[in-house]
Amino acid sequence: MRGLASTALRATMAALLAWLLIQALLFTLVQAAPGGPAVALAGDFATRETQAEVVRSFALDRPAHEQFVAFVLRMAQGDWGVSYHFRRPVAELVIERLGPTLLLMASALTIAVAAGRALGLWAAAHRNGGVVVTVAATAVYALPVFWVGQLLMLGPALEWGWFPLGGMRDVRSVVAGGPAAWADVARHAALPVFALALQQTAFFVTVAHAKARVELRQDYVRAARSRGIAERGILWGHVARNVAPQIATAALNRVGMMFTGAVLVETLFAWPGLGRLLATGILSRDHPLLLGAFGLVTAAVLFASLTADLVQARLDPRVVEGPR
């Protein structure tokens, strides 16, 4: 336990340092972007005198390192600034959009883990069919999320009319409330969740297949067969249980990739989440919104990665002890 606690402390400090470095890089890129906050606040057609007054009013004439330190201190206190575009506190906007993004990502990740684990285990136990599954998974993993989303919009949404084209809910369902409102959200979420889950399912197929192939060669599997346990029971009872920790660790490490896909999917399907909010912030050159939202996303990704490392260290003591 002492070794695990020491590993957790080192990993936490490393994650904090990584967050600061990423935020410093993002702050530098935002400051160097064309336009600048003065143009975003005063407008593209404002005079130079007006822009200069805005710079003085918002203390944008201070050195960049002083502005960054002030930003980090304010963010640590819960003050993420005010959005230039929405004229509302950034923290309020981010919290408002966080729910739809979590709904999208959690649904897609749950489907991807369940389907990928099942297909990967089946492929490991069936050599001929398994080749087809793994090759198909490799091909699907190469498909861009944005392209898959466009196909879904053209077919099931636009051509066949099975699902809504975009948004999160209809106005009529909001008024009705109750189960009808939840069913309407599910209909709107079906296509973006599928677009986001498809590539991740292919990834978990390869993870589960590789781990299951190793497990099927272990002594406990041969012992189970000698006791007359059916192959199905061995696969879904013993092997699946030993594959689960690696699937869980891989799922935590996919949070960053899931959010990248969510940005594209939310923009394409007009889903009112963090991804679409960030896209709006980029187009409107809304610096406080970009810094605050990316700061939260970076912290979430680093926290998920940190949790994955701690889970791996707990399951495999060699990670804590290091090489001998």
FENHU-V531499 format. One record per residue. N is the residue number from 1. RES is the residue in one small letter. PSI is psi in radians with two decimals (NA if undefined). D_LAST is the distance of its C-alpha to the last C-alpha in whole Angstrom. Layout:
BEGIN
N:RES:PSI:D_LAST ; N:RES:PSI:D_LAST
END
This chain:
BEGIN
1:m:-0.62:19 ; 2:r:-0.72:18 ; 3:g:-0.66:15 ; 4:l:-0.70:17 ; 5:a:-0.70:20 ; 6:s:-0.71:18 ; 7:t:-0.71:17 ; 8:a:-0.71:20 ; 9:l:-0.78:22 ; 10:r:-0.73:20 ; 11:a:-0.66:21 ; 12:t:-0.77:24 ; 13:m:-0.70:25 ; 14:a:-0.71:23 ; 15:a:-0.70:26 ; 16:l:-0.75:29 ; 17:l:-0.72:28 ; 18:a:-0.70:28 ; 19:w:-0.76:31 ; 20:l:-0.73:33 ; 21:l:-0.73:32 ; 22:i:-0.75:33 ; 23:q:-0.66:36 ; 24:a:-0.72:37 ; 25:l:-0.77:37 ; 26:l:-0.72:39 ; 27:f:-0.73:42 ; 28:t:-0.77:42 ; 29:l:-0.71:43 ; 30:v:-0.73:45 ; 31:q:-0.59:47 ; 32:a:-0.14:47 ; 33:a:2.58:49 ; 34:p:2.56:52 ; 35:g:-1.12:55 ; 36:g:2.85:53 ; 37:p:-0.52:53 ; 38:a:-0.72:57 ; 39:v:-0.69:58 ; 40:a:-0.63:57 ; 41:l:-0.76:58 ; 42:a:-0.35:62 ; 43:g:2.73:62 ; 44:d:-0.45:62 ; 45:f:0.26:66 ; 46:a:2.66:66 ; 47:t:2.88:67 ; 48:r:-0.60:65 ; 49:e:-0.71:67 ; 50:t:-0.75:65 ; 51:q:-0.70:62 ; 52:a:-0.67:62 ; 53:e:-0.69:63 ; 54:v:-0.74:60 ; 55:v:-0.76:58 ; 56:r:-0.71:59 ; 57:s:-0.67:59 ; 58:f:0.22:56 ; 59:a:0.62:54 ; 60:l:-0.06:53 ; 61:d:-0.03:54 ; 62:r:2.73:51 ; 63:p:2.62:49 ; 64:a:-0.67:46 ; 65:h:-0.58:43 ; 66:e:-0.70:45 ; 67:q:-0.67:46 ; 68:f:-0.77:42 ; 69:v:-0.74:42 ; 70:a:-0.68:45 ; 71:f:-0.78:44 ; 72:v:-0.74:40 ; 73:l:-0.72:42 ; 74:r:-0.71:45 ; 75:m:-0.64:42 ; 76:a:-0.45:40 ; 77:q:0.05:44 ; 78:g:0.03:44 ; 79:d:1.78:47 ; 80:w:0.17:46 ; 81:g:-3.10:49 ; 82:v:2.34:52 ; 83:s:2.31:53 ; 84:y:-0.69:55 ; 85:h:-0.82:56 ; 86:f:-0.25:56 ; 87:r:0.67:57 ; 88:r:2.75:55 ; 89:p:2.38:52 ; 90:v:-0.72:49 ; 91:a:-0.69:47 ; 92:e:-0.76:50 ; 93:l:-0.77:50 ; 94:v:-0.79:46 ; 95:i:-0.64:46 ; 96:e:-0.66:49 ; 97:r:-0.14:48 ; 98:l:-0.69:44 ; 99:g:-0.93:46 ; 100:p:-0.65:47 ; 101:t:-0.75:44 ; 102:l:-0.67:42 ; 103:l:-0.79:44 ; 104:l:-0.85:44 ; 105:m:-0.73:40 ; 106:a:-0.72:39 ; 107:s:-0.81:42 ; 108:a:-0.71:41 ; 109:l:-0.68:37 ; 110:t:-0.79:38 ; 111:i:-0.76:40 ; 112:a:-0.76:37 ; 113:v:-0.81:35 ; 114:a:-0.86:37 ; 115:a:-0.75:39 ; 116:g:-0.70:35 ; 117:r:-0.80:34 ; 118:a:-0.81:37 ; 119:l:-0.66:37 ; 120:g:-0.73:34 ; 121:l:-0.76:33 ; 122:w:-0.74:37 ; 123:a:-0.61:36 ; 124:a:-0.55:33 ; 125:a:-0.29:35 ; 126:h:1.77:38 ; 127:r:-0.90:37 ; 128:n:-0.90:41 ; 129:g:-0.51:41 ; 130:g:-0.59:38 ; 131:v:-0.74:38 ; 132:v:-0.76:41 ; 133:v:-0.80:39 ; 134:t:-0.67:36 ; 135:v:-0.75:38 ; 136:a:-0.68:41 ; 137:a:-0.71:38 ; 138:t:-0.73:36 ; 139:a:-0.74:40 ; 140:v:-0.65:41 ; 141:y:-0.45:37 ; 142:a:-0.15:39 ; 143:l:2.25:42 ; 144:p:2.43:43 ; 145:v:-0.71:43 ; 146:f:-0.66:46 ; 147:w:-0.74:48 ; 148:v:-0.76:47 ; 149:g:-0.68:49 ; 150:q:-0.70:52 ; 151:l:-0.72:52 ; 152:l:-0.62:52 ; 153:m:-0.68:55 ; 154:l:-0.67:57 ; 155:g:-1.49:57 ; 156:p:-0.51:57 ; 157:a:-1.02:58 ; 158:l:-0.83:60 ; 159:e:-0.82:62 ; 160:w:-0.34:62 ; 161:g:0.43:62 ; 162:w:-0.58:59 ; 163:f:2.76:57 ; 164:p:2.67:58 ; 165:l:-0.49:57 ; 166:g:-3.13:56 ; 167:g:-3.09:55 ; 168:m:-0.46:54 ; 169:r:2.78:57 ; 170:d:2.70:61 ; 171:v:-0.64:63 ; 172:r:-0.65:65 ; 173:s:-0.56:62 ; 174:v:-0.71:61 ; 175:v:-0.72:65 ; 176:a:-0.75:65 ; 177:g:-3.03:61 ; 178:g:-2.67:60 ; 179:p:-0.56:58 ; 180:a:-0.67:60 ; 181:a:-0.74:58 ; 182:w:-0.68:55 ; 183:a:-0.65:56 ; 184:d:-0.71:57 ; 185:v:-0.71:54 ; 186:a:-0.71:52 ; 187:r:-0.73:55 ; 188:h:-0.54:54 ; 189:a:-0.27:50 ; 190:a:-0.90:50 ; 191:l:-0.84:50 ; 192:p:-0.62:48 ; 193:v:-0.75:45 ; 194:f:-0.74:45 ; 195:a:-0.67:45 ; 196:l:-0.56:42 ; 197:a:-0.44:40 ; 198:l:-0.91:41 ; 199:q:-0.67:38 ; 200:q:-0.59:36 ; 201:t:-0.76:37 ; 202:a:-0.68:36 ; 203:f:-0.81:33 ; 204:f:-0.43:32 ; 205:v:-0.82:33 ; 206:t:-0.67:31 ; 207:v:-0.87:28 ; 208:a:-0.67:29 ; 209:h:-0.81:30 ; 210:a:-0.77:27 ; 211:k:-0.70:25 ; 212:a:-0.63:28 ; 213:r:-0.69:28 ; 214:v:-0.77:24 ; 215:e:-0.60:25 ; 216:l:-0.26:28 ; 217:r:0.07:26 ; 218:q:2.82:25 ; 219:d:-0.62:26 ; 220:y:-0.49:27 ; 221:v:-0.75:30 ; 222:r:-0.64:31 ; 223:a:-0.70:31 ; 224:a:-0.66:33 ; 225:r:-0.66:35 ; 226:s:-0.42:36 ; 227:r:0.03:37 ; 228:g:0.26:40 ; 229:i:2.35:38 ; 230:a:2.64:40 ; 231:e:-0.65:38 ; 232:r:-0.74:39 ; 233:g:-0.68:38 ; 234:i:-0.79:34 ; 235:l:-0.92:34 ; 236:w:-0.19:35 ; 237:g:-1.10:34 ; 238:h:-0.94:31 ; 239:v:-0.78:29 ; 240:a:-0.63:31 ; 241:r:-0.65:29 ; 242:n:-0.35:26 ; 243:v:-0.48:26 ; 244:a:-0.79:28 ; 245:p:-0.70:24 ; 246:q:-0.62:24 ; 247:i:-0.75:27 ; 248:a:-0.75:27 ; 249:t:-0.75:24 ; 250:a:-0.65:26 ; 251:a:-0.73:29 ; 252:l:-0.64:28 ; 253:n:-0.19:27 ; 254:r:0.02:30 ; 255:v:-0.75:32 ; 256:g:-0.80:33 ; 257:m:-0.65:34 ; 258:m:-0.71:36 ; 259:f:-0.65:38 ; 260:t:-0.78:38 ; 261:g:-0.62:40 ; 262:a:-0.63:42 ; 263:v:-0.79:43 ; 264:l:-0.79:45 ; 265:v:-0.75:46 ; 266:e:-0.66:48 ; 267:t:-0.72:49 ; 268:l:-0.77:51 ; 269:f:0.19:52 ; 270:a:0.72:53 ; 271:w:2.21:51 ; 272:p:1.14:51 ; 273:g:-2.93:47 ; 274:l:-0.65:45 ; 275:g:-0.80:45 ; 276:r:-0.62:48 ; 277:l:-0.74:49 ; 278:l:-0.69:46 ; 279:a:-0.72:48 ; 280:t:-0.72:51 ; 281:g:-0.66:50 ; 282:i:-0.79:49 ; 283:l:-0.57:52 ; 284:s:0.07:54 ; 285:r:0.76:52 ; 286:d:1.56:51 ; 287:h:-0.84:48 ; 288:p:-0.68:48 ; 289:l:-0.77:48 ; 290:l:-0.81:45 ; 291:l:-0.75:43 ; 292:g:-0.81:43 ; 293:a:-0.78:43 ; 294:f:-0.58:40 ; 295:g:-0.75:38 ; 296:l:-0.79:38 ; 297:v:-0.76:37 ; 298:t:-0.76:34 ; 299:a:-0.70:33 ; 300:a:-0.74:33 ; 301:v:-0.77:31 ; 302:l:-0.66:28 ; 303:f:-0.73:29 ; 304:a:-0.73:28 ; 305:s:-0.70:25 ; 306:l:-0.76:24 ; 307:t:-0.71:25 ; 308:a:-0.72:23 ; 309:d:-0.70:20 ; 310:l:-0.66:20 ; 311:v:-0.76:21 ; 312:q:-0.70:18 ; 313:a:-0.62:16 ; 314:r:-0.64:18 ; 315:l:-0.55:18 ; 316:d:1.75:15 ; 317:p:-0.36:12 ; 318:r:-0.46:9 ; 319:v:-0.63:11 ; 320:v:-0.80:11 ; 321:e:-0.53:8 ; 322:g:3.03:7 ; 323:p:2.55:4 ; 324:r:NA:0
END
